[in-house]
Amino acid sequence: MISFKPLAGYLAYHGITYKTLAEKSGLNNASISRIIKTGKFTARTLDKICTTLNLKIEDVMRYENTL
């Protein structure tokens, strides 16, 4: 399962709200929230988040084995 806990941690550590990230990335607040809660995303959305925060994919998500 894909987890966006690293992204959530980064945002919390830097005091960035979902709303701020949404505004800066051109995404909507619901999309940011959904990605972090469900792990469901599109490549376009992931690219916008990484570009906005100047981070690599591995900085915002990780694979968690749920078996």
matplotlib code that plots the C-alpha trace (Angstrom):
import matplotlib.pyplot as plt

x = [0.0, 1.2, 1.4, 1.7, 2.7, 6.0, 4.1, 1.8, 4.8, 6.6, 3.6, 3.1, 6.8, 6.9, 3.5, 2.0, -1.7, -3.5, -5.2, -1.8, -0.4, -3.6, -3.4, 0.3, 0.0, -3.2, -4.9, -8.0, -8.0, -10.1, -7.5, -4.7, -6.7, -7.9, -4.3, -3.0, -6.0, -6.4, -3.1, -5.0, -3.3, -2.6, 0.8, -0.2, -1.2, 1.9, 4.0, 2.3, 2.9, 6.5, 7.2, 5.5, 7.4, 10.6, 10.7, 11.4, 8.7, 10.5, 10.3, 6.5, 5.4, 6.5, 5.4, 4.0, 3.7, 0.3, 0.7]
y = [0.0, 3.5, 5.8, 9.6, 9.8, 11.4, 14.2, 14.7, 14.8, 17.3, 19.6, 19.5, 20.1, 23.1, 24.5, 24.1, 23.5, 21.4, 24.7, 26.4, 23.5, 23.3, 27.0, 26.9, 23.8, 24.6, 21.6, 21.7, 21.1, 17.9, 16.4, 16.9, 15.5, 12.5, 11.7, 11.7, 9.8, 7.1, 7.0, 7.3, 9.7, 10.4, 11.0, 14.6, 15.3, 13.8, 15.8, 19.0, 18.3, 17.4, 20.4, 22.8, 21.6, 21.0, 17.4, 14.0, 11.3, 9.3, 12.3, 12.4, 8.8, 5.3, 1.7, 0.0, -3.8, -4.6, -8.3]
z = [0.0, -0.8, 2.2, 2.1, 5.8, 4.7, 3.0, 5.9, 8.2, 6.0, 5.8, 9.6, 10.3, 8.0, 9.1, 5.6, 5.5, 2.9, 1.8, 1.3, -0.7, -2.7, -3.6, -4.5, -6.5, -8.4, -6.9, -4.7, -0.9, -1.2, -3.6, -1.1, 1.7, -0.3, -1.4, 2.2, 3.6, 0.9, -1.0, -4.3, -6.7, -10.3, -11.8, -12.6, -9.0, -7.6, -10.0, -9.0, -5.3, -5.7, -8.0, -5.6, -2.6, -4.5, -3.3, -4.9, -5.1, -2.4, -0.1, -0.1, -0.3, 0.7, 0.3, 3.4, 3.3, 4.9, 4.9]

ax = plt.figure().add_subplot(projection="3d")
ax.plot(x, y, z, "-o")
ax.set_aspect("equal")
plt.show()
